[in-house]
Amino acid sequence: MEILCAKRLGQYPNNYQRVSNFQKVSKVQKKERAQEKLESESNRSKSEKKEEGHALSSEMRTKLSSKKVQNIHDVELSRDQSNPKKRRSASNKKRRSEDDCFSDEFEEDEETMFLVKARSRTRIRNLDSVMTERNSDDAREKNYESRNGNVCIGSKERCSSIPINVKGNGEDRLKCHQCMKKKFVVVPCSKCKKKMYCIQCIKQWYPHLEEEEVSMLCPFCRRNCNCNVCLHSSGMIKTSKRDIPSHEKIHHLQYLICSLLPYLKQICKEQTKEMEIEANIQRKSYSEIEVQQTICYNDERIFCNHCATSIVDLHRSCPTCSYELCLSCCEEIRKESLTSRGKMKFQYINKGYDYMHGGDPLPESFLLKTSKEHVKSFIKWSANGDGSVTCAPEEIGGCGECVLELRRILPLGWISSLEIKAGNLLEMFRAQPTNFKHKCTGKSMKIFRRAASRVDCDDNDLYCPSSRVSLLEEERLHFQQCWTNGEPVIVRDVLEQTAGLSWEPMVIWRALCESVDLDISSKMSEMKAIDCLAGCEVEIKTREFFQGYMEGRTYYNFWPEMLKVKDWPPSNKFEDFLPRHCDEFIRALPFQEYTDPRSGLLNLAVKLPPGVLKPDLGPKTYIGYGLTEELGRGDSVTKLHCDMSDAVNILTHTAEVALSDKQRLAIATLKERHRAQDWKERLDREELSCPTEKLVHSNGEDMEVLEIADMSKHPSDFDGKIEMSKSDIEGATCPGFSTEQETEETGSALWDIFRREDVPQLEAYLRKHANEFRHTYCSPVEQVVHPIHDQSFYLTLEHKRKLKEEFGVEPWTFVQRLGEAVFIPAGCPHQVRNLKSCTKVAVDFVSPENVHECLRLTEEFRQLPINHKAREDKLEIKKMIIYAVDQAITDLEALVPTHN
């Protein structure tokens, strides 16, 4: 007997033809009809069965094709006393809902059709003896392994099918590897000869694969199986793309030590200076100084109580109240240059959704008043004559009485000995910094993408290699050259280096819902997302969020509702809950010497020893809605910010949501209200410097101020009367695009990355035009502590034009496509807007080329107010420098004898 697969590409044997109009039929009725036909056949002779075999199939085909069978919902089974299953058409391509996502609750229509055919052919072919032998599971498995049948028939050639027993009320079904349920029709793999997948799972979870492809090489053999067991298994693939030879490792380690040695010397200099001050305080010689060690456990960090900077070794501590002060703060106190660390008191007021859409604020919002300035504390804190420092006053957390004592965390003299050892080792190798410009050939120089049009600049094109070809020594050197210059890099087609595991949000969600961690699984039915219009967290059912990801969501007035989740799933251990996806992501990473979060030779973050608490650098997942049109308010954006470390961001999945004509009209109407509200509020500000007679629109049309005021007071009078102009649609559709950048494949995320040297001008522009931006609850930005670290601004197309006109600053602007990895150097401010629904996965790393930027940003964060969200030093770059040099020396000493 041969069971045919649900989707045919060719002709059926024994003159069977595909019933094209076979619709949903009650499974009970199908089995009853088949049973009646089998009972009627039992009274006939075997010769009559052979003669009537073809007539039977023809008659059944005629009956099924001549009349369309009506859909029957929830029919109770009286004979077998079992509950009916929920109906699901085999042709239904919609995503399964949360309730039926993980259970076999859809009807096996096509499967039942094949069973009817199989039963009618069973007696015709006289396979009764074979059926009897297969009643046991062992016999069936033995028969399956011996025959290795495939369930598929191709367009020109026929594959052998898998024989199964159709008797026994379903006891002889075979188990699908995906859903782990027993099914009558499965597609076995001809390669591994063990795994098999049912038709429904193939259609739902592997829509890119045909049954014939599964039969030749199943998802498990392809290393992209997304069943629950495989998603929670690690080590199925090799994450490293190549084995680095010893001579190349030696080169990398020399380069790392050479790059970090200047910073290690600076740390030693700071500590030596503090030791000399302590010797003066104790009136002893430098060699006689003994520094008591502070107890610091592996699962804790020590931070300065004043500036929140991480303390790596020497610091001063109060013996009474345990107030701790870093060496930088001690130096500032002695120089009387210690800056105040006030608290931010400003809080945005929710003025209602009508206000966010251009209407009037809620009446009660006028009664709420908040301070627009952060409270600064001017506490006099000075050092003593001998250089000693008294504990901080009580007003800022200290006792104000005891003299701070010098303490250490690391072994005394260990850092200075590292400096000496590193210097001697480099002298032995006579290593010199590599001159990358002389090592890059013309071939690599041709791989660029135009991203800016700055005048008299040679950095308008970004290096953009493809990972389809191996990124060998030449590409790495060119990457290092761009990276040293602080230029972003784009690597194309990185997902082609992986096994093709699905990054569909529903696959990730299913993996979390079936997680072995019950606490995580129980929380996956709901999630906290950020409403991009209000800038606040909202609770939403996970199923509804992902439905909106694929289909879109709107507010009551048809304005697109943009939601996003950051760092999802909500865990600091991405690889613990999604180990298979973590391996897949690491495998996709280009330039793994830098980016590999486990073993990157040039990644300082992996050099910390196992017992030391490490910063959370990812991988992390970012899932957000997106729209090609720039809305101006409520866009799905990551606002302008600057990361403390380097980062690489890979776009792993996209979904496009199209706007209806009704939505486009609503957007045009609401945009006019937004413009009217903006102008009206600007008139109330004393800083207004533009003329008040007329408002000039971006499309060049003028509108009288009185008319705009009228519109804001009576917005209902304009419903449906404003048509969206061509410039409104097309101009907003392509922000950041140019003719040279357009291709057949549309992009998914719009990036703006600013150069480090342009940061002062960028900050000046943001401070000057701060009141033109809106932040939380769409309220105007009225307080700026730090223009970039506040993360309150997103520069629209119009603001980018004004920035270039007034300050001559232009970012690198480009579109990230599916499967592209974007490298962002530390210290480069950047912003992102989703043009489609996007799933991105990012990981931070610390490269030796950008250590100076990490140190600079750490110093900037020290100056922020106490409760600023970006203030904490989570990177601990000085600690990384010390341990990276130590590890590099150890590895290099181990490799040198072998290499020689």
C-alpha positions in Angstrom: 0.0 0.0 0.0 1.2 3.5 -0.8 0.1 6.7 1.1 0.3 9.8 -1.0 1.3 13.2 0.4 -1.2 16.1 0.7 0.3 18.2 -2.0 0.8 16.6 -5.4 2.9 17.8 -8.2 2.2 14.9 -10.6 -0.3 12.2 -11.6 -1.8 9.7 -9.1 -1.3 5.9 -9.6 -4.2 3.6 -10.5 -5.9 6.4 -12.4 -6.6 8.5 -9.3 -6.9 12.2 -9.9 -6.7 15.0 -7.4 -10.0 16.3 -6.2 -9.5 20.0 -6.6 -12.6 21.2 -4.9 -12.4 19.0 -1.9 -13.4 21.2 1.0 -13.8 20.8 4.8 -15.7 17.6 5.7 -16.4 16.2 9.1 -13.9 13.6 9.9 -16.6 11.5 11.4 -18.6 11.5 8.2 -15.5 10.6 6.2 -14.7 7.6 8.3 -18.3 6.4 8.3 -18.6 6.6 4.6 -15.3 4.8 4.2 -16.4 2.1 6.7 -19.7 1.5 4.8 -17.8 1.0 1.5 -15.4 -1.4 3.2 -18.3 -3.4 4.7 -20.1 -3.6 1.3 -16.9 -4.9 -0.3 -16.4 -7.7 2.3 -19.3 -9.7 0.8 -17.8 -9.8 -2.6 -15.2 -12.2 -3.9 -11.6 -11.3 -4.4 -12.0 -11.5 -8.2 -14.9 -9.1 -8.1 -12.9 -6.7 -6.0 -10.1 -6.6 -8.5 -12.6 -5.9 -11.3 -14.4 -3.2 -9.4 -11.3 -1.5 -8.0 -11.0 1.1 -10.7 -14.7 1.6 -10.8 -14.7 2.3 -7.0 -12.1 5.0 -7.3 -13.8 6.5 -10.3 -17.2 6.5 -8.5 -15.7 8.1 -5.3 -13.9 10.8 -7.4 -17.1 11.6 -9.3 -19.2 12.0 -6.1 -16.6 14.2 -4.4 -16.0 16.4 -7.4 -19.6 16.8 -8.6 -20.9 18.3 -5.4 -19.1 20.7 -3.1 -19.2 19.4 0.5 -20.5 21.9 3.0 -18.5 22.8 6.1 -19.9 21.2 9.3 -18.9 22.8 12.6 -18.5 20.9 15.9 -20.3 17.6 15.2 -20.5 15.4 18.2 -19.3 11.9 17.8 -21.8 9.4 19.1 -20.4 6.2 17.8 -16.8 6.6 19.1 -17.9 8.9 22.0 -15.1 11.4 21.3 -15.2 15.2 21.1 -15.0 16.8 17.7 -11.9 18.8 16.7 -11.9 22.4 15.7 -12.0 22.9 12.0 -9.1 24.2 10.0 -9.0 24.2 6.2 -5.8 22.8 4.6 -5.7 25.9 2.4 -6.0 28.4 5.2 -2.7 30.3 5.3 -3.5 32.5 8.3 -1.4 32.2 11.4 -2.8 30.0 14.1 -4.1 31.7 17.2 -2.7 31.4 20.7 -5.3 28.8 21.6 -4.5 26.4 18.8 -0.8 27.1 18.2 0.5 24.1 20.0 -2.2 21.4 19.7 -3.5 19.3 16.8 -6.8 21.2 16.6 -7.2 21.5 12.8 -9.0 19.0 10.5 -6.9 16.5 8.5 -9.0 16.8 5.4 -6.5 15.8 2.8 -5.1 13.1 5.1 -8.5 11.5 5.5 -9.0 11.6 1.8 -5.8 9.6 1.3 -6.9 7.1 4.0 -10.1 6.4 2.1 -8.1 5.7 -1.0 -5.6 3.6 0.9 -8.3 1.4 2.5 -9.9 0.8 -0.9 -6.6 -0.3 -2.3 -5.6 -2.5 0.6 -7.8 -5.5 -0.2 -7.2 -4.9 -4.0 -3.5 -5.5 -3.5 -3.9 -8.4 -1.1 -1.8 -6.9 1.6 -3.7 -8.4 4.5 -0.8 -10.4 5.7 1.4 -7.4 5.7 -1.1 -5.4 7.7 -1.3 -8.2 10.3 2.4 -8.2 10.7 2.5 -4.4 11.4 0.1 -4.4 14.3 3.0 -4.0 16.7 5.1 -0.9 17.0 8.3 -2.9 16.7 7.3 -4.6 13.5 6.1 -1.3 12.0 9.4 0.4 12.8 11.3 -2.5 11.4 9.3 -2.4 8.2 9.8 1.4 7.9 13.5 1.2 8.3 13.8 -1.6 5.8 11.8 0.1 3.1 12.8 3.8 3.7 9.9 5.0 1.8 9.1 8.6 0.8 5.6 10.0 0.9 6.0 12.2 -2.1 5.5 11.8 -5.8 7.3 14.2 -8.1 6.1 15.7 -11.3 8.0 13.2 -13.4 9.2 10.4 -11.2 7.5 8.5 -8.4 9.1 8.0 -5.0 8.4 5.0 -2.8 5.9 5.5 -0.1 5.9 4.5 3.6 3.7 1.6 4.5 1.6 2.0 7.6 -1.3 0.0 9.1 -4.6 1.7 8.6 -6.4 -0.5 11.1 -6.5 -0.3 14.9 -8.3 3.0 15.4 -5.2 5.1 15.1 -2.9 3.0 17.3 -0.5 2.5 14.4 0.1 6.1 13.6 3.7 7.4 13.2 5.0 10.2 15.4 5.9 13.6 13.8 9.2 14.9 15.1 7.9 18.5 15.1 4.6 18.3 17.1 5.4 14.8 18.6 1.9 13.7 17.7 1.0 10.5 16.0 -0.3 11.0 12.5 -1.4 8.8 9.6 0.4 10.8 7.0 4.1 11.7 7.5 7.0 12.6 5.4 10.1 10.6 6.4 13.6 11.8 5.6 15.6 9.6 3.2 18.9 10.8 4.6 18.7 10.2 8.3 16.0 7.5 7.9 14.7 8.4 11.4 13.0 11.8 11.5 9.6 12.4 9.9 7.3 15.4 9.7 3.5 15.6 9.3 2.0 17.6 6.4 0.4 20.2 8.8 3.7 21.0 10.5 5.5 21.3 7.2 3.0 23.8 6.0 2.9 25.8 9.2 6.5 25.9 10.4 8.4 25.3 7.2 6.4 27.1 4.5 9.6 27.6 2.4 10.0 23.9 2.0 8.0 21.5 -0.2 7.2 18.0 0.9 9.7 16.6 -1.7 12.5 18.7 -0.2 11.6 17.5 3.3 11.7 13.9 2.1 15.2 14.4 0.6 16.6 16.3 3.6 14.4 17.0 6.6 14.7 20.2 8.8 16.6 18.2 11.4 19.3 17.2 8.9 19.3 20.8 7.6 20.0 22.0 11.1 17.1 24.4 11.0 14.5 22.3 12.9 12.4 24.6 15.1 10.6 21.9 17.2 10.6 22.4 21.0 13.4 19.9 21.6 15.8 21.4 19.0 15.1 25.0 20.0 16.2 24.2 23.5 19.3 22.3 22.4 22.7 24.0 22.0 25.8 22.8 20.3 23.9 21.5 17.2 26.0 23.7 14.9 29.6 25.0 15.0 29.4 28.7 15.7 32.9 29.5 14.6 33.2 29.8 10.9 36.9 28.8 10.7 39.7 27.5 12.8 42.3 30.3 13.3 45.9 29.0 12.8 48.5 29.6 15.5 50.5 32.2 13.6 47.3 34.3 13.1 46.5 34.0 16.8 49.9 35.2 17.7 49.5 38.2 15.4 46.1 39.0 17.0 47.5 38.8 20.5 50.4 41.0 19.7 48.1 43.6 18.2 45.8 43.4 21.2 48.6 44.0 23.7 50.2 46.7 21.6 46.8 48.5 21.4 46.0 48.2 25.2 49.4 48.9 26.6 49.1 52.8 26.6 45.8 52.6 28.5 47.3 50.1 31.0 50.2 52.5 31.5 47.7 55.3 32.2 45.9 53.2 34.9 49.3 52.4 36.5 50.2 56.1 36.5 46.9 57.0 38.3 47.5 54.4 40.9 51.2 55.3 41.4 50.2 58.9 41.9 47.6 58.0 44.6 50.2 55.7 46.3 52.6 58.6 46.5 49.9 60.8 48.1 49.2 58.0 50.6 52.9 57.8 51.4 52.9 61.6 52.1 49.8 61.2 54.3 51.4 58.4 56.3 54.8 60.0 56.2 56.4 56.8 54.9 58.4 55.8 51.8 56.6 54.5 48.8 57.9 51.0 49.3 56.7 50.9 52.9 53.1 51.6 52.1 50.7 48.7 52.9 47.2 49.0 51.4 44.4 47.0 53.0 42.3 44.8 50.7 38.6 45.4 50.3 36.4 42.3 50.4 34.7 42.0 47.0 32.7 39.0 46.1 32.6 37.7 42.5 28.8 38.4 42.2 29.1 42.1 43.1 30.5 45.3 41.7 32.0 48.3 43.6 30.9 51.7 42.4 31.9 55.2 43.5 29.2 56.6 45.7 29.5 60.0 44.2 29.8 59.5 40.4 28.7 55.8 40.0 31.8 54.9 38.1 33.0 51.3 38.5 36.0 50.9 40.8 38.6 48.4 39.5 41.3 48.5 42.1 42.6 51.4 44.3 40.0 53.6 45.9 39.3 55.4 49.2 36.8 54.1 51.7 35.3 55.4 55.0 36.0 53.1 57.9 32.8 54.2 59.6 30.1 54.4 57.0 31.7 52.5 54.1 31.4 55.5 51.7 33.6 54.7 48.7 35.3 57.2 46.4 37.0 56.6 43.1 40.5 58.1 42.3 39.0 60.4 39.7 36.7 62.0 42.3 39.6 62.3 44.8 41.6 64.1 42.2 38.7 66.5 41.5 38.3 67.2 45.2 41.9 68.1 45.6 41.7 70.4 42.6 38.4 71.8 43.8 36.8 71.0 40.5 34.3 68.4 41.7 31.0 68.9 39.8 27.6 68.6 41.4 25.5 65.5 40.8 22.0 66.8 41.2 18.7 64.9 40.8 16.4 65.2 37.8 12.9 66.2 38.9 11.3 66.9 35.5 8.4 64.6 34.7 6.2 64.6 31.6 2.4 65.0 32.1 -0.1 62.8 30.3 -2.4 65.3 28.5 -4.6 62.6 26.9 -4.7 60.9 23.5 -6.6 63.7 22.0 -3.7 66.0 22.7 -1.2 63.5 21.2 -3.3 63.6 18.0 -3.3 67.4 17.7 -6.3 68.2 20.0 -6.7 70.0 23.2 -5.1 68.8 26.4 -7.1 67.4 29.3 -8.4 70.1 31.6 -6.9 68.6 34.7 -3.4 68.5 33.1 -3.2 72.3 33.6 -3.4 71.8 37.3 -0.3 69.6 37.4 3.0 71.3 37.7 6.5 69.8 37.5 9.9 71.2 38.0 11.8 71.6 34.7 15.2 71.8 36.3 17.1 69.1 38.2 18.0 70.0 41.7 21.7 70.8 42.1 23.5 70.4 45.4 26.2 72.9 46.2 28.0 71.1 49.0 31.5 72.3 49.9 33.9 69.4 49.9 37.6 70.0 49.9 40.7 68.0 50.6 43.0 68.5 53.6 46.4 70.0 53.3 48.3 66.7 53.2 46.0 65.5 50.3 43.8 63.3 52.5 40.0 63.5 51.9 37.4 63.5 54.6 34.2 61.5 54.0 31.4 63.1 52.1 28.9 65.4 54.0 25.7 63.8 55.3 23.7 65.7 52.7 25.2 63.5 49.9 25.4 60.2 51.7 28.6 60.3 53.9 29.3 60.8 57.5 31.4 63.9 57.1 33.8 62.9 59.9 36.3 60.2 59.2 39.3 60.5 56.8 38.9 58.1 53.8 41.4 55.3 53.8 43.1 53.9 50.7 41.9 50.4 49.8 42.7 47.9 47.0 40.7 45.1 45.3 43.4 43.4 43.2 46.8 42.0 44.5 49.2 44.8 45.3 51.5 45.6 42.5 49.8 43.2 40.0 48.9 45.9 37.5 52.4 47.4 37.4 53.9 43.9 36.9 51.5 43.4 34.0 52.7 46.6 32.4 56.4 45.5 32.7 55.6 42.0 31.3 53.6 43.3 28.4 56.3 45.8 27.5 59.0 43.1 27.6 56.9 40.7 25.5 56.3 43.3 22.8 60.0 44.2 22.8 60.8 40.6 22.2 58.5 40.4 19.2 59.4 43.9 18.1 55.7 44.3 17.3 54.6 47.5 15.7 51.1 48.8 15.0 49.8 47.7 11.6 49.5 50.4 8.9 46.2 49.2 7.4 46.2 51.7 4.5 49.2 50.1 2.9 47.8 46.6 3.3 44.4 47.1 1.6 44.3 46.5 -2.1 42.2 48.1 -4.7 39.9 45.1 -4.9 38.5 45.7 -1.4 38.2 49.4 -2.0 35.5 48.9 -4.6 33.0 47.4 -2.1 31.2 50.5 -0.9 27.7 51.9 -0.4 27.0 55.6 -0.7 25.6 56.9 2.6 26.4 60.7 2.6 27.1 63.6 0.3 29.4 65.8 2.4 31.6 68.2 0.5 35.3 67.7 0.4 35.1 64.5 2.4 36.4 61.0 1.5 34.2 59.1 3.9 30.8 59.4 2.2 30.9 55.7 1.2 30.7 52.9 3.7 32.6 49.7 3.4 30.0 47.0 2.5 31.4 43.6 1.8 29.3 40.5 1.3 29.6 37.4 3.5 28.9 35.1 0.5 32.6 35.1 0.0 34.8 34.3 2.9 35.9 37.4 4.8 39.6 36.6 4.8 42.7 38.6 5.7 42.2 41.3 3.1 38.7 42.1 4.2 39.6 42.0 7.9 42.4 44.5 7.4 40.1 46.8 5.5 37.5 46.5 8.3 40.2 47.4 10.8 41.1 50.5 8.8 37.4 51.7 8.7 37.0 50.7 12.3 40.0 52.7 13.4 38.6 55.7 11.6 35.3 55.4 13.4 33.3 54.5 10.3 30.4 52.1 10.3 30.5 48.9 8.3 27.7 47.0 6.6 28.1 43.3 5.8 25.5 41.8 3.4 24.0 38.3 3.3 25.1 37.2 6.8 22.1 34.9 7.2 23.3 32.8 4.3 26.1 31.6 6.5 23.6 29.9 8.8 21.5 26.8 8.7 18.3 28.8 8.1 16.6 28.6 11.5 13.4 30.5 11.5 13.4 33.9 13.2 9.6 34.2 12.9 8.4 35.9 16.2 5.9 33.1 16.6 8.6 30.5 16.5 10.5 32.4 19.2 7.4 32.8 21.3 6.5 29.1 21.0 10.0 28.2 22.2 9.6 30.4 25.2 6.1 29.2 26.0 7.4 25.6 26.0 10.5 26.6 28.0 11.5 24.3 30.8 11.6 27.3 33.0 8.0 27.4 34.2 8.4 31.0 35.5 9.3 32.3 32.1 6.7 30.1 30.3 3.9 31.4 32.5 4.7 35.1 31.7 4.8 34.6 27.9 1.1 35.1 27.4 1.4 38.8 28.0 4.2 41.2 27.4 5.2 44.8 28.1 5.6 46.8 24.9 6.5 50.5 24.3 3.8 52.6 22.6 5.9 54.8 20.3 3.4 57.6 20.3 3.2 58.1 24.1 6.7 56.7 24.7 5.3 54.6 27.6 5.0 50.9 28.4 1.7 49.2 27.7 0.6 45.6 28.5 -0.6 43.6 25.6 -1.3 39.9 24.9 1.7 38.4 23.1 -0.6 36.9 20.4 -2.1 40.3 19.8 1.3 42.0 19.6 2.6 39.5 17.0 -0.7 39.7 15.1 -0.1 43.5 14.8 3.5 42.8 13.8 2.2 40.9 10.7 -1.0 42.8 10.0 -0.7 46.2 11.7 -2.7 48.0 14.4 -4.5 51.4 14.4 -5.9 53.8 17.0 -9.6 54.7 17.0 -8.9 57.5 14.4 -7.0 55.2 12.0 -3.6 56.6 13.0 -1.1 53.7 12.9 -0.3 52.3 16.3 3.4 51.5 16.6 4.6 49.1 19.3 8.0 47.8 20.0 9.7 45.6 22.6 13.3 46.0 23.6 15.5 43.1 24.8 12.9 40.4 24.4 12.6 37.8 25.8 12.8 39.6 29.2 16.0 37.9 30.4 19.6 38.8 30.7 20.4 35.2 29.5 19.3 35.1 25.9 21.3 31.9 25.3 19.7 30.1 28.3 16.2 30.5 27.0 16.8 30.5 23.3 20.1 28.5 22.9 19.5 27.4 19.4 18.8 30.9 18.2 21.8 32.1 20.1 24.0 29.7 18.3 22.5 30.6 14.9 23.1 34.3 15.6 26.7 33.8 16.6 27.2 31.7 13.5 25.9 34.6 11.4 28.3 37.2 12.9 31.0 38.5 10.5 34.5 39.3 11.7 34.2 36.9 14.6 37.6 37.8 15.9 35.8 41.0 17.2 32.2 40.0 17.5 32.1 36.5 19.0 30.7 37.0 22.5 32.2 33.7 23.6 35.7 33.5 22.2 36.5 36.5 20.1 40.3 37.0 20.1 40.0 40.7 19.8 36.9 41.2 21.9 37.9 42.5 25.3 34.6 41.6 26.8 35.4 37.8 26.7 38.7 38.2 28.4 37.2 38.6 31.9 37.9 35.4 33.9 35.0 33.1 34.9 34.9 34.3 38.5 34.5 38.0 37.6 31.0 39.5 37.1 30.6 40.3 33.5 28.5 43.1 31.9 25.4 42.1 29.9 26.4 42.7 26.3 23.8 40.5 24.7 22.7 39.0 22.4 19.5 40.9 22.7 16.4 40.9 20.5 14.5 44.1 19.3 11.1 43.6 17.8 9.0 46.5 16.5 6.4 47.5 14.1 7.3 49.7 11.1 5.9 51.8 8.3 7.5 53.3 5.2 5.8 56.6 5.6 7.4 59.0 8.1 4.6 60.0 10.5 6.4 62.7 12.5 4.7 61.5 15.7 4.6 57.9 17.0 7.1 56.6 14.4 8.7 53.2 15.3 12.1 54.6 16.1 15.1 54.2 18.3 15.9 57.7 19.3 19.3 59.3 19.0 21.7 57.8 21.5 25.3 56.7 21.9 26.4 53.3 23.1 29.3 52.9 25.5 30.7 50.0 23.5 30.8 48.8 19.9 27.8 47.0 18.5 26.7 44.8 15.6 23.0 44.6 14.6 21.6 41.9 12.3 18.1 42.2 10.7 16.8 38.6 11.0 13.1 39.0 10.0 10.7 41.5 8.4 7.0 41.8 7.6 5.5 44.6 5.5 2.2 46.2 6.5 0.4 48.2 3.8 -1.8 51.2 4.5 -5.4 51.3 3.2 -6.7 54.4 1.4 -8.8 55.2 4.5 -5.7 55.2 6.7 -3.8 57.4 4.3 -6.5 60.0 4.3 -6.7 59.9 8.1 -2.9 60.3 8.3 -3.0 63.3 6.0 -5.8 64.9 8.1 -4.1 64.3 11.4 -0.7 65.6 10.1 -2.4 68.9 9.4 -3.7 69.0 12.9 -0.2 68.2 14.2 1.3 71.1 12.2 -1.4 73.4 13.6 -0.7 72.3 17.1 3.0 72.7 16.7 2.6 76.2 15.4 0.2 77.3 18.1 2.4 76.1 20.9 5.5 77.8 19.3 3.6 81.1 19.3 3.4 80.8 23.1 7.2 80.5 23.6 9.4 83.5 24.1 12.2 81.9 22.2 10.2 82.0 18.9 12.4 83.7 16.3 10.5 83.0 13.0 7.7 85.3 11.7 4.2 84.8 13.0 2.2 86.0 10.1 2.4 82.8 8.1 3.3 79.2 8.4 5.4 77.7 5.6 4.8 74.0 5.0 7.4 71.6 3.8 5.6 71.4 0.5 5.9 75.2 -0.1 2.3 76.1 0.5 1.3 78.9 2.9 -1.5 78.8 5.5 -2.7 81.8 7.5 -2.2 81.5 11.2 -5.8 82.3 11.9 -6.9 79.3 9.7 -4.6 77.0 11.6 -5.9 78.2 14.9 -9.4 77.5 13.6 -8.4 74.0 12.7 -7.0 73.2 16.1 -10.2 74.5 17.8 -12.6 72.7 15.5 -10.8 69.6 14.1 -14.1 67.8 13.4 -15.0 70.3 10.7 -12.0 69.1 8.6 -12.7 65.3 8.8 -12.3 63.8 5.4 -11.8 67.2 3.7 -8.1 67.2 3.4 -6.6 65.1 0.6 -3.1 63.7 0.9 -0.9 65.4 -1.7 1.6 63.5 -3.8 4.5 65.2 -2.0 3.0 64.3 1.3 2.9 60.6 0.3 6.0 60.2 -1.7 8.1 62.7 0.1 7.4 61.1 3.5 7.7 57.6 2.0 11.4 57.9 1.1 13.2 59.7 3.9 16.9 59.1 3.6 16.6 57.4 0.3 18.3 58.5 -2.9 18.1 57.3 -6.5 21.5 55.6 -6.1 20.3 53.6 -3.1 17.0 52.3 -4.6 17.0 48.6 -5.6 14.4 46.0 -6.5 14.6 44.9 -2.9 13.1 47.5 -0.5 14.9 48.2 2.8 13.5 47.6 6.2 15.3 49.9 8.6 16.6 53.5 8.1 19.8 54.3 9.9 21.4 57.6 10.6 24.9 57.4 12.2 26.8 60.6 13.0 30.6 61.0 12.9 32.4 61.5 16.2 33.9 64.8 15.1 30.4 66.2 14.4 29.1 65.6 17.9 29.7 69.1 19.3 27.7 70.7 16.3 25.0 68.1 16.7 24.6 68.8 20.4 24.5 72.6 19.6 21.7 72.1 17.1 19.6 69.9 19.5 19.9 72.5 22.3 18.9 75.3 19.9 15.9 73.5 18.4 14.9 71.4 21.5 11.4 72.9 21.7 10.6 71.7 18.2 10.8 68.1 19.3 8.3 66.0 21.2 9.0 63.3 23.7 6.9 61.4 26.3 3.1 61.8 25.8 4.0 63.9 22.7 4.9 66.8 25.1 7.5 69.3 23.8 11.0 68.8 25.0 11.6 71.6 27.5 14.6 70.2 29.5 17.9 69.0 28.1 20.5 67.6 30.4 22.6 66.0 27.7 21.2 66.2 24.1 22.4 62.7 23.2 22.4 60.7 26.4 18.9 61.9 27.3 17.5 59.9 24.3 14.8 62.4 23.7 15.3 63.3 20.1 14.7 61.7 16.7 15.7 63.9 13.8 13.2 63.7 11.0 14.0 64.3 7.3 13.2 68.1 7.8 15.5 68.3 10.9 18.3 66.6 9.0 18.0 69.2 6.3 18.1 72.1 8.7 21.1 70.5 10.6 23.1 70.5 7.3 22.0 74.0 6.4 22.9 75.6 9.8 25.8 73.5 11.0 27.0 71.6 7.9 26.5 68.3 9.6 25.2 65.3 7.7 25.0 61.7 9.0 25.7 58.5 7.2 22.2 57.5 6.1 21.4 54.1 4.6 18.8 51.4 4.6 19.4 48.1 6.3 18.0 45.1 4.4 17.1 41.6 5.6 20.2 39.6 6.4 22.5 42.6 6.7 24.8 43.3 9.7 25.4 46.9 10.7 28.5 47.7 12.7 28.3 50.8 14.9 31.5 52.1 16.4 31.5 53.3 20.0 31.1 57.0 20.3 29.0 57.5 17.1 25.5 58.8 17.9 22.9 57.0 15.9 19.1 56.6 15.4 16.9 54.0 13.6 13.5 54.0 12.1 11.7 50.9 11.1 10.3 51.0 7.5 8.7 47.5 8.1 8.0 45.3 11.0 11.5 44.2 12.0 13.1 41.7 14.2 16.7 42.6 15.0 19.3 40.8 17.1 22.3 42.8 18.4 25.3 42.1 20.5 27.8 44.6 22.0 31.6 44.0 21.9 34.7 46.0 22.9 37.4 46.3 20.3 40.9 47.6 21.0 40.5 50.3 18.3 37.7 52.0 20.3 38.9 51.7 23.9 39.6 55.5 23.9 35.9 56.2 23.1 34.7 53.8 25.8 36.9 55.7 28.3 35.6 59.1 27.0 32.0 58.0 27.3 32.6 56.7 30.8 33.9 60.2 31.8 30.8 61.8 30.2 28.4 59.6 32.1 30.2 60.6 35.4 28.9 64.1 34.9 25.2 63.2 34.6 22.7 63.7 37.4 22.4 61.0 40.0 19.1 59.5 38.7 19.9 59.8 35.0 19.2 56.5 33.2 22.5 56.5 31.3 24.7 57.3 34.3 25.7 53.9 35.6 29.0 52.5 34.4 27.9 49.1 33.3 30.8 48.4 31.0 33.7 48.7 33.5 36.2 49.3 30.7 39.2 49.7 32.9 38.6 46.3 34.4 38.4 44.9 30.9 41.7 46.5 29.9 43.6 44.9 32.8 42.2 41.4 32.4 42.5 41.5 28.6 46.2 42.3 28.8 46.7 39.5 31.4 44.8 36.9 29.3 46.6 38.0 26.1 50.0 37.6 27.8 49.1 34.1 29.1 47.8 33.0 25.7 50.8 34.4 23.8 53.3 32.7 26.1 51.5 29.4 25.6 51.5 29.8 21.8 55.1 30.9 21.3 56.9 27.6 22.1 54.4 25.6 19.9 54.8 28.1 17.0 58.5 28.0 17.1 
